[in-house]
Amino acid sequence: VKRAGLKVLETRTYPIRYDHATMVRQINVARSKLRLFPSKAMAEEMRKVLDGLEKESLEVTRRVVGGRVTLGFDYVVVAEKPREN
C-alpha cells in the first residue's frame, strides 16, 4: 500500500467464523473435483478423507459454544492517496 503512494489510516482484523454448513459447502467443492483425479483409486481415497472431514467438522462444531469455530481472519485496510498540489 505504501509503495503505491497511499497513506494507511487504519487497519482491522475480523475473525472468520465457520459453522458446520459452511464447512460442508467447502468440502463439497472438493468433492466436485474428484472426477479430475488421475485415478479412481486416488479419488476414492480422497473421498474417504473428505467424508472424515465432514464428520469431524460436525463433531467440532457441536462442541463449541454457538456452533462456530474461528479459522483465520479477514483484513481491512483504510488508506488514502495524498492530494497532489
N, C-alpha and C positions, 0 to 999 in steps of 0.2 A: 504494500500500500504506500509506504513512504517512498519507494523507488519510483512510483507512479506520480509523485509530486503531491500526494494527498496528506493531509494532517489528520491523524487519528484523534477523534474527540472522546470516544467511549468504546469499550468492549464489554461484552457479557457472554456468559455461557448458560445454556439451558439444558438440563438433563433430558436424555431421550428415554422415555418410559415405554416398555413393551408389555402388552398383555398376551395371553395365550393365542388369541385370534390373530394378532399382528404377526407373531412368530410363525404361526401356521401358514399365513399368506406367503411369507418369505420362503419357508420350506417348500411350499407348493411351486414356487418359481423354480427352485432347484429340481423338483420332480418333473417339471415340464421339459427339462433339458436332458433327461435320462436317455431319450431316444438318440441323442447326439454322441453318446459314449461309443468308443471304438469297438466294444464287445458287449454282448448280452450279459456275460458273467460279471463284467465290471459294473454295468448298470444295475444289476441285481444287488451287488454288494453295496453300492451307493444308496439304493432304495432302502436297504436294511438300516444304514446309518441315518438316513432321513427319518425313517419310522421311529428310530430310537430317539432322535432329537425332538420329534413331536411329542412323544411320551414324556420325555424329560422336561420339556417346557411346560406341559400341563402340571406335572408334579411340583415344579418350582413355583409356578405362579399361584398354585393353590396354597402354598406355604407362606407366601409373603402377604403382608397387610395391603389391602387394596388390589391384590392380584396383578401387580405390575412390577417389573424389575427394571432397574436403571442400567443401561448399557451404552455408554458413550455420552457425548454432548454435541449439541449444535452451538455454533459460534456466531455471534452477531457483532459486526464492526461498524461503527458510525464514523465516517470520515468526510472531510470536505476538501474541495480544491480551492486553494487560495485565489482570491481575485487578482487578476492582472491589471496593473495600473497603466 
